[in-house]
């Protein structure tokens, strides 16, 4: 029984129990079965005591629900940091490459400016310096974009409903995982729906879900495989399917993959929180996650988000 359902039952009992006790006491009084007013007083005392007990139970359940929500938020944040940690190598390469280009262009500028240009060579030197500056500007913008995405993903914040472009969110996360999938000869196939409308949801939380599923797909394929990302619209829902050609999931494990701390990965390679946290996020956003898998033929995870919350 969930805390919400239990709280509703207690609230109903808090209202119904005194009424039922009063009804029984009144019926006994009017039919002359009590003998005196002491029995009715006892009934009223019991009713009052039970009402106080139910009231206290409702308060305890409210506190437990608040603590569960707080622990869930902390779990989402910790899993978010773990996902970034798994991609740390790829992220380092993603930032290191632009820095190397910037360094090369800066060295070229220093060389061009150190040479004494003649009136004939001055326009050519200036053009080379201008080209180097444009390259440096583009690479700095690239680094800035990467760091902003990482900060936005790692930041602990309250859910905020706002327009979100599913295709762009998926592409942002693909840029983070491609550095890890490339050396493994994993081919990523994009199949976005260009007419997919924006959804009213929480973009950072959706990024975390897509990142979790993409990391799982890369780890499932391991080497020499394919990952297919497809977006489409279905009955008022924006759907994102992430399908891999890995070993698939057995029927027994499919019923447990969303349980917290359940994992089929080797020790030290996973916490078993990614899918459970992803499902919790999507449920809070009003959607669901559908899983299809045949052992030996890969797995498919479809994230469904309502177009309007």
matplotlib code that plots the C-alpha trace (Angstrom):
import matplotlib.pyplot as plt

x = [0.0, 1.4, 1.7, -0.8, -3.4, -2.8, -3.2, -6.5, -7.7, -6.7, -8.4, -11.6, -11.4, -10.9, -14.1, -16.2, -15.2, -16.6, -19.8, -20.2, -19.6, -22.1, -24.6, -24.1, -24.3, -27.4, -29.1, -28.3, -29.5, -32.9, -33.6, -32.9, -30.1, -27.5, -29.2, -27.7, -25.7, -22.3, -22.4, -23.0, -20.2, -17.8, -18.7, -18.0, -14.7, -13.6, -14.7, -12.7, -9.6, -9.8, -10.2, -7.1, -5.2, -6.3, -5.4, -1.9, -1.6, -2.5, 0.2, 2.8, 1.9, 2.2, 5.7, 6.7, 5.4, 7.5, 10.6, 10.0, 9.8, 13.0, 14.9, 13.6, 15.0, 18.4, 18.4, 17.8, 20.6, 23.1, 22.2, 22.7, 26.2, 26.9, 25.8, 28.2, 31.0, 30.5, 30.9, 33.9, 36.4, 34.3, 33.6, 37.3, 38.0, 35.1, 36.6, 40.2, 39.9, 38.7, 41.4, 44.1, 42.7, 42.7, 46.3, 47.4, 45.6, 47.2, 50.6, 50.0, 48.9, 52.0, 54.2, 52.4, 52.6, 56.3, 57.3, 57.9, 55.3, 56.1, 53.4, 52.9, 52.5, 50.5, 47.0, 47.8, 49.1, 46.0, 43.7, 45.5, 45.1, 41.5, 40.9, 42.6, 40.5, 37.3, 38.5, 39.3, 35.9, 34.1, 36.0, 35.5, 31.7, 31.8, 33.5, 31.0, 28.1, 29.4, 29.9, 26.5, 24.9, 26.8, 25.9, 22.3, 22.2, 24.1, 22.3, 19.9, 16.7, 13.0, 10.9, 9.7, 7.2, 8.3, 8.5, 11.0, 12.2, 12.6, 14.7, 17.2, 17.3, 18.2, 20.8, 22.4, 22.8, 24.0, 26.9, 28.0, 27.9, 29.3, 32.8, 32.4, 30.6, 33.0, 36.0, 33.8, 32.7, 29.1, 27.1, 24.3, 21.4, 19.3, 15.7, 14.1, 10.6, 11.0, 7.3, 7.4, 5.9, 7.4, 6.1, 5.4, 7.7, 11.0, 14.0, 16.8, 14.9, 14.3, 18.0, 18.8, 16.4, 17.7, 21.3, 20.6, 19.0, 21.8, 24.5, 22.7, 22.4, 26.1, 27.0, 24.6, 26.1, 29.6, 31.3, 30.5, 26.8, 24.1, 21.9, 18.7, 17.1, 13.6, 11.2, 7.6, 4.1, 1.4, -2.0, -1.1, 2.2, 5.8, 7.6, 11.4, 12.5, 16.1, 16.8, 20.1, 21.5, 22.8, 22.1, 18.6, 16.7, 15.3, 11.6, 12.6, 14.9, 12.4, 10.0, 12.7, 14.8, 13.0, 13.5, 16.0, 19.5, 18.7, 21.4, 22.8, 26.1, 29.4, 30.2, 31.5, 30.0, 26.5, 24.4, 21.0, 19.5, 19.4, 16.2, 14.3, 15.2, 14.3, 10.9, 10.2, 11.0, 8.9, 6.0, 6.2, 6.1, 2.9, 4.4, 5.7, 8.5, 7.7, 10.2, 10.4, 13.2, 14.0, 17.0, 19.8, 18.1, 18.6, 16.2, 14.0, 13.0, 10.3, 9.8, 6.3, 5.7, 2.4, 2.5, 0.7, 0.9]
y = [0.0, 3.4, 6.2, 8.3, 5.5, 4.8, 8.4, 8.6, 5.5, 7.0, 10.3, 8.5, 6.5, 9.6, 11.0, 7.8, 6.2, 8.9, 9.0, 5.2, 5.2, 7.9, 6.1, 2.9, 4.7, 6.6, 3.5, 1.7, 4.7, 5.0, 1.3, 1.2, -1.3, 0.7, 1.0, 4.4, 7.3, 5.8, 3.4, 6.3, 8.3, 5.3, 5.1, 8.8, 8.4, 5.5, 7.4, 10.5, 8.4, 6.6, 9.9, 11.3, 8.1, 8.4, 12.1, 11.3, 8.5, 11.0, 13.4, 10.6, 9.5, 13.1, 13.3, 10.0, 11.1, 14.3, 12.3, 9.9, 12.8, 14.4, 11.0, 10.6, 14.0, 13.1, 9.8, 11.5, 14.0, 11.2, 9.1, 12.1, 12.6, 8.9, 9.1, 12.0, 10.1, 7.2, 9.6, 11.5, 10.2, 11.1, 14.5, 15.1, 14.3, 16.4, 19.5, 18.6, 18.6, 22.2, 23.3, 21.6, 23.5, 26.8, 26.1, 25.4, 28.5, 30.7, 29.4, 30.2, 33.7, 34.2, 33.0, 35.3, 38.3, 37.7, 37.8, 41.3, 41.7, 43.7, 45.9, 43.2, 40.4, 42.4, 41.7, 38.0, 37.9, 39.8, 37.4, 34.4, 36.1, 36.8, 33.1, 31.9, 34.2, 32.9, 29.3, 30.2, 31.8, 28.8, 26.4, 28.5, 28.6, 24.8, 24.4, 26.8, 24.9, 21.6, 23.0, 24.6, 21.3, 19.6, 22.2, 22.1, 18.4, 18.2, 21.1, 20.2, 22.1, 21.9, 20.6, 23.4, 22.9, 24.7, 24.0, 21.2, 20.1, 16.3, 16.0, 18.6, 17.1, 13.7, 15.2, 17.0, 13.8, 11.9, 14.4, 13.3, 9.5, 9.5, 9.9, 6.7, 4.8, 5.8, 3.8, 0.8, 0.8, 1.4, 3.0, 5.5, 5.9, 9.0, 8.9, 12.1, 13.1, 16.7, 17.4, 16.3, 19.3, 20.7, 19.3, 21.0, 19.2, 19.6, 19.6, 18.9, 15.9, 14.6, 15.0, 12.8, 10.1, 10.1, 10.0, 7.1, 5.1, 5.9, 4.9, 1.6, 1.0, 1.6, -0.7, -3.4, -3.3, -3.0, -3.3, -3.6, -2.9, -0.4, 1.9, 3.4, 6.5, 7.2, 10.0, 10.1, 11.2, 8.8, 9.6, 12.9, 11.5, 12.4, 9.1, 8.4, 4.9, 3.9, 0.4, -1.5, -4.7, -6.0, -9.4, -8.4, -8.9, -12.2, -12.3, -12.8, -9.7, -7.6, -7.7, -6.5, -4.0, -1.0, -2.2, 0.0, -1.4, -4.3, -4.7, -7.4, -5.6, -6.8, -5.5, -2.0, -1.2, -0.1, 0.8, -0.4, 3.1, 4.4, 2.8, 3.1, 6.8, 7.3, 5.6, 7.8, 11.0, 10.0, 9.1, 12.4, 14.1, 12.2, 9.6, 6.1, 3.8, 0.8, -2.1, -4.7, -7.2, -10.7, -12.4, -12.3, -9.7, -6.5, -4.3, -1.3, 1.4, 3.8, 7.0, 8.4, 12.0, 13.8, 16.8, 18.9, 18.2]
z = [0.0, -0.9, 1.6, -0.3, -0.3, 3.4, 4.3, 2.5, 4.4, 7.7, 6.8, 5.9, 9.1, 11.2, 9.8, 9.7, 13.0, 15.4, 13.4, 13.6, 17.3, 17.9, 15.7, 17.7, 21.0, 20.0, 18.8, 22.1, 24.1, 22.4, 22.6, 26.3, 26.1, 28.0, 31.3, 32.1, 30.6, 31.6, 28.6, 26.2, 27.9, 27.4, 23.8, 23.3, 25.2, 23.0, 19.9, 21.0, 21.7, 18.4, 16.6, 18.3, 17.3, 13.7, 13.7, 15.0, 12.4, 9.6, 10.8, 10.9, 7.4, 6.2, 7.7, 6.2, 2.7, 3.0, 4.0, 1.1, -1.3, 0.1, -0.1, -3.7, -4.7, -3.1, -4.9, -8.3, -7.6, -6.6, -9.6, -11.8, -10.5, -10.9, -14.6, -15.2, -13.5, -15.9, -18.8, -17.3, -19.8, -22.8, -21.3, -20.7, -24.4, -25.5, -23.8, -24.4, -28.2, -28.5, -26.1, -28.3, -31.3, -29.4, -28.4, -32.0, -33.3, -30.6, -31.5, -35.1, -34.2, -32.1, -35.0, -37.5, -35.2, -34.3, -37.9, -39.3, -42.0, -45.1, -46.8, -49.3, -46.7, -44.1, -45.6, -45.7, -42.1, -40.9, -42.8, -41.1, -37.7, -38.3, -39.4, -36.2, -34.1, -35.7, -35.0, -31.4, -30.9, -32.3, -30.0, -26.9, -27.7, -28.1, -24.6, -23.1, -24.6, -23.2, -19.7, -19.6, -20.5, -17.8, -15.2, -16.2, -15.9, -12.6, -10.9, -8.1, -8.8, -8.4, -11.4, -13.6, -16.4, -19.6, -23.3, -24.2, -27.6, -27.3, -30.4, -29.1, -25.6, -27.0, -29.3, -26.4, -24.5, -27.6, -27.8, -24.4, -25.0, -28.6, -27.2, -25.4, -28.1, -30.9, -29.8, -29.2, -32.8, -31.7, -34.5, -33.4, -35.8, -35.4, -36.6, -35.2, -36.2, -37.6, -37.0, -33.3, -31.3, -28.2, -24.9, -21.6, -19.2, -17.3, -19.7, -17.2, -15.8, -19.3, -20.1, -17.1, -18.2, -21.8, -20.6, -18.3, -21.1, -23.6, -21.1, -20.5, -24.3, -24.8, -21.9, -23.2, -26.7, -25.4, -28.9, -32.6, -32.4, -33.1, -31.2, -32.8, -31.4, -32.8, -31.9, -32.9, -31.8, -30.7, -29.3, -27.5, -26.3, -27.4, -27.7, -27.7, -28.4, -27.6, -29.1, -28.9, -30.4, -27.1, -25.5, -24.5, -21.2, -19.9, -18.9, -15.3, -15.2, -17.2, -14.2, -11.9, -13.9, -12.4, -8.8, -7.0, -6.8, -9.1, -11.8, -14.0, -14.5, -12.9, -9.4, -9.6, -13.0, -11.9, -8.9, -10.2, -9.7, -13.3, -14.4, -11.1, -10.9, -14.6, -14.1, -11.1, -13.0, -16.0, -13.8, -12.0, -15.4, -16.3, -18.6, -18.6, -19.9, -22.0, -22.3, -25.1, -25.3, -26.8, -25.3, -27.9, -30.0, -28.0, -25.9, -26.6, -24.1, -25.1, -23.0, -23.4, -22.3, -22.6, -25.0, -22.3, -18.6]

ax = plt.figure().add_subplot(projection="3d")
ax.plot(x, y, z, "-o")
ax.set_aspect("equal")
plt.show()
